[in-house]
C-alpha cells in the first residue's frame, strides 16, 4: 500500500536508517584479510606468519600468500573432495586418518610440496566416517591428481593464481600488512 514505509523507501526505518558512511580504505583492507582468514580457517597469528614467509619469497607476495594457504593439508583434502569442509578435514587429519608420503601426518597446517602423495591410513579406510566423508567427489583442480577408488592423491605442482578459487583480493591484504 501507499502507507507502507518499507515499500516507499529503499532504506530501513528509524533515525539511523538512511545511508552509510563511505568505507575507509583501512576497513576494506581489513575486511578482505578477515575474509581470507575465515575462508581458510586460519587464526591471526598463523596468518601473519604466512604473510611474512610469503613476503620473503621471490615473486608476488599476494600470490605467494594464497599459494601457501592453498597448499595446506586441510585445504587440499577439501579440494580433492575427501572432506566436506575444512573443519572436517582438520578433524580427520588430527585423528591420524591420512598419510603423506607413507608417514602419518596429524598437522592440518602441514605444507604440501610437489610430488607429495596423500593416502588414507590403512587402518582408517574401513571406518564409516571416512567412507561418508570421501563420497564427495567434485572437480579436482589441475594441480592435483586424485584416485577416489583407492583414496590416494598426488600434488603435481604448486597452484597458479588463476587456479585458486579463493574469493579474496590478495593485493588488499598485502597493502594492509605493508603499512
VEXKEGU-829121 format. One record per residue (C-alpha): residue number from 1; x, y, z; residue in three letters. Coordinates in nm, 2 decimals, decimal comma. Layout:
N
{rofi NUM {X Y Z} ALA};
...
***
This chain:
179
{rofi 1 {0,00 0,00 0,00} UNK};
{rofi 2 {0,09 0,37 -0,02} UNK};
{rofi 3 {0,14 0,40 0,36} UNK};
{rofi 4 {0,39 0,11 0,39} UNK};
{rofi 5 {0,73 0,27 0,48} UNK};
{rofi 6 {0,93 -0,03 0,36} UNK};
{rofi 7 {0,78 -0,01 0,01} UNK};
{rofi 8 {0,81 0,37 -0,01} UNK};
{rofi 9 {1,18 0,39 0,10} UNK};
{rofi 10 {1,48 0,18 -0,01} UNK};
{rofi 11 {1,64 0,23 0,33} UNK};
{rofi 12 {1,55 0,09 0,68} UNK};
{rofi 13 {1,32 0,29 0,91} UNK};
{rofi 14 {1,43 0,49 1,21} UNK};
{rofi 15 {1,69 0,76 1,30} UNK};
{rofi 16 {1,99 0,56 1,18} UNK};
{rofi 17 {1,83 0,40 0,87} UNK};
{rofi 18 {1,94 0,64 0,60} UNK};
{rofi 19 {2,27 0,59 0,41} UNK};
{rofi 20 {2,60 0,46 0,53} UNK};
{rofi 21 {2,93 0,64 0,56} UNK};
{rofi 22 {3,18 0,57 0,28} UNK};
{rofi 23 {3,40 0,28 0,38} UNK};
{rofi 24 {3,76 0,38 0,46} UNK};
{rofi 25 {4,05 0,22 0,28} UNK};
{rofi 26 {4,16 0,05 0,60} UNK};
{rofi 27 {3,81 -0,10 0,65} UNK};
{rofi 28 {3,81 -0,25 0,30} UNK};
{rofi 29 {4,16 -0,40 0,35} UNK};
{rofi 30 {4,07 -0,54 0,69} UNK};
{rofi 31 {3,75 -0,70 0,57} UNK};
{rofi 32 {3,95 -0,86 0,29} UNK};
{rofi 33 {4,20 -1,00 0,53} UNK};
{rofi 34 {3,93 -1,13 0,76} UNK};
{rofi 35 {3,75 -1,29 0,47} UNK};
{rofi 36 {4,07 -1,48 0,37} UNK};
{rofi 37 {4,13 -1,59 0,73} UNK};
{rofi 38 {3,78 -1,72 0,77} UNK};
{rofi 39 {3,78 -1,89 0,42} UNK};
{rofi 40 {4,09 -2,09 0,51} UNK};
{rofi 41 {4,02 -2,13 0,88} UNK};
{rofi 42 {4,34 -1,97 1,00} UNK};
{rofi 43 {4,39 -1,76 1,31} UNK};
{rofi 44 {4,55 -1,41 1,30} UNK};
{rofi 45 {4,90 -1,52 1,43} UNK};
{rofi 46 {4,93 -1,80 1,18} UNK};
{rofi 47 {4,80 -1,58 0,90} UNK};
{rofi 48 {5,06 -1,31 0,98} UNK};
{rofi 49 {5,34 -1,58 0,98} UNK};
{rofi 50 {5,22 -1,69 0,64} UNK};
{rofi 51 {5,23 -1,33 0,52} UNK};
{rofi 52 {5,59 -1,29 0,65} UNK};
{rofi 53 {5,70 -1,61 0,48} UNK};
{rofi 54 {5,53 -1,51 0,15} UNK};
{rofi 55 {5,69 -1,16 0,16} UNK};
{rofi 56 {6,03 -1,32 0,19} UNK};
{rofi 57 {5,99 -1,54 -0,11} UNK};
{rofi 58 {6,06 -1,43 -0,47} UNK};
{rofi 59 {5,76 -1,33 -0,67} UNK};
{rofi 60 {5,44 -1,15 -0,60} UNK};
{rofi 61 {5,37 -1,15 -0,22} UNK};
{rofi 62 {4,99 -1,18 -0,25} UNK};
{rofi 63 {5,01 -1,48 -0,49} UNK};
{rofi 64 {5,27 -1,64 -0,26} UNK};
{rofi 65 {5,04 -1,60 0,03} UNK};
{rofi 66 {4,74 -1,76 -0,14} UNK};
{rofi 67 {4,96 -2,04 -0,28} UNK};
{rofi 68 {5,08 -2,12 0,08} UNK};
{rofi 69 {4,73 -2,12 0,21} UNK};
{rofi 70 {4,61 -2,33 -0,08} UNK};
{rofi 71 {4,88 -2,59 -0,01} UNK};
{rofi 72 {4,78 -2,65 0,35} UNK};
{rofi 73 {4,70 -3,02 0,41} UNK};
{rofi 74 {4,34 -2,95 0,53} UNK};
{rofi 75 {4,26 -2,73 0,23} UNK};
{rofi 76 {4,40 -2,99 -0,02} UNK};
{rofi 77 {4,17 -3,26 0,13} UNK};
{rofi 78 {3,87 -3,03 0,07} UNK};
{rofi 79 {3,99 -2,95 -0,29} UNK};
{rofi 80 {4,02 -3,32 -0,35} UNK};
{rofi 81 {3,67 -3,39 -0,23} UNK};
{rofi 82 {3,80 -3,62 0,06} UNK};
{rofi 83 {3,63 -3,39 0,32} UNK};
{rofi 84 {3,31 -3,19 0,31} UNK};
{rofi 85 {3,46 -2,89 0,49} UNK};
{rofi 86 {3,79 -2,76 0,62} UNK};
{rofi 87 {3,68 -2,83 0,98} UNK};
{rofi 88 {3,60 -3,19 0,89} UNK};
{rofi 89 {3,94 -3,21 0,71} UNK};
{rofi 90 {4,11 -3,08 1,02} UNK};
{rofi 91 {3,95 -3,34 1,24} UNK};
{rofi 92 {4,03 -3,62 1,00} UNK};
{rofi 93 {4,39 -3,51 0,99} UNK};
{rofi 94 {4,42 -3,46 1,37} UNK};
{rofi 95 {4,28 -3,81 1,43} UNK};
{rofi 96 {4,56 -3,95 1,21} UNK};
{rofi 97 {4,35 -4,08 0,93} UNK};
{rofi 98 {4,57 -3,96 0,65} UNK};
{rofi 99 {4,93 -4,01 0,55} UNK};
{rofi 100 {5,17 -3,80 0,34} UNK};
{rofi 101 {5,44 -4,00 0,16} UNK};
{rofi 102 {5,37 -4,30 0,37} UNK};
{rofi 103 {5,40 -4,13 0,70} UNK};
{rofi 104 {5,11 -4,03 0,93} UNK};
{rofi 105 {5,07 -3,66 0,95} UNK};
{rofi 106 {4,84 -3,51 1,21} UNK};
{rofi 107 {4,91 -3,14 1,15} UNK};
{rofi 108 {4,64 -2,97 0,94} UNK};
{rofi 109 {4,87 -2,67 0,85} UNK};
{rofi 110 {5,13 -2,91 0,70} UNK};
{rofi 111 {5,26 -2,75 0,38} UNK};
{rofi 112 {5,23 -3,00 0,09} UNK};
{rofi 113 {5,50 -2,98 -0,18} UNK};
{rofi 114 {5,53 -3,11 -0,53} UNK};
{rofi 115 {5,51 -3,49 -0,57} UNK};
{rofi 116 {5,37 -3,54 -0,22} UNK};
{rofi 117 {5,15 -3,85 -0,21} UNK};
{rofi 118 {4,84 -3,83 0,01} UNK};
{rofi 119 {4,67 -4,16 0,11} UNK};
{rofi 120 {4,42 -4,29 0,36} UNK};
{rofi 121 {4,58 -4,47 0,66} UNK};
{rofi 122 {4,53 -4,84 0,61} UNK};
{rofi 123 {4,35 -4,88 0,95} UNK};
{rofi 124 {4,12 -4,59 0,88} UNK};
{rofi 125 {4,00 -4,69 0,53} UNK};
{rofi 126 {3,73 -4,93 0,67} UNK};
{rofi 127 {3,56 -4,68 0,91} UNK};
{rofi 128 {3,22 -4,55 0,82} UNK};
{rofi 129 {3,31 -4,19 0,89} UNK};
{rofi 130 {3,59 -4,20 0,63} UNK};
{rofi 131 {3,37 -4,36 0,37} UNK};
{rofi 132 {3,10 -4,10 0,43} UNK};
{rofi 133 {3,35 -3,81 0,41} UNK};
{rofi 134 {3,52 -3,93 0,09} UNK};
{rofi 135 {3,20 -3,99 -0,10} UNK};
{rofi 136 {3,21 -3,62 -0,20} UNK};
{rofi 137 {3,36 -3,62 -0,54} UNK};
{rofi 138 {3,39 -3,29 -0,72} UNK};
{rofi 139 {3,60 -3,10 -0,96} UNK};
{rofi 140 {3,97 -3,17 -0,87} UNK};
{rofi 141 {4,20 -2,88 -0,96} UNK};
{rofi 142 {4,46 -2,93 -1,23} UNK};
{rofi 143 {4,75 -2,90 -0,99} UNK};
{rofi 144 {4,62 -3,21 -0,80} UNK};
{rofi 145 {4,57 -3,57 -0,91} UNK};
{rofi 146 {4,32 -3,79 -0,73} UNK};
{rofi 147 {4,21 -4,15 -0,73} UNK};
{rofi 148 {3,88 -4,17 -0,54} UNK};
{rofi 149 {3,87 -4,55 -0,56} UNK};
{rofi 150 {4,19 -4,61 -0,36} UNK};
{rofi 151 {4,16 -4,27 -0,17} UNK};
{rofi 152 {4,50 -4,15 -0,28} UNK};
{rofi 153 {4,62 -3,83 -0,44} UNK};
{rofi 154 {4,93 -3,66 -0,56} UNK};
{rofi 155 {5,04 -3,29 -0,56} UNK};
{rofi 156 {5,16 -3,24 -0,92} UNK};
{rofi 157 {5,28 -2,88 -0,87} UNK};
{rofi 158 {5,21 -2,56 -0,69} UNK};
{rofi 159 {4,88 -2,38 -0,79} UNK};
{rofi 160 {4,89 -2,07 -1,01} UNK};
{rofi 161 {4,68 -1,77 -0,92} UNK};
{rofi 162 {4,41 -1,84 -1,18} UNK};
{rofi 163 {4,36 -2,19 -1,04} UNK};
{rofi 164 {4,30 -2,06 -0,69} UNK};
{rofi 165 {3,92 -2,02 -0,63} UNK};
{rofi 166 {3,95 -1,81 -0,31} UNK};
{rofi 167 {3,71 -1,51 -0,33} UNK};
{rofi 168 {3,97 -1,27 -0,20} UNK};
{rofi 169 {4,17 -0,98 -0,34} UNK};
{rofi 170 {4,52 -1,06 -0,21} UNK};
{rofi 171 {4,66 -0,71 -0,31} UNK};
{rofi 172 {4,44 -0,55 -0,04} UNK};
{rofi 173 {4,59 -0,79 0,22} UNK};
{rofi 174 {4,94 -0,70 0,11} UNK};
{rofi 175 {4,86 -0,33 0,14} UNK};
{rofi 176 {4,72 -0,38 0,49} UNK};
{rofi 177 {5,02 -0,56 0,62} UNK};
{rofi 178 {5,28 -0,34 0,45} UNK};
{rofi 179 {5,16 -0,03 0,64} UNK};
***
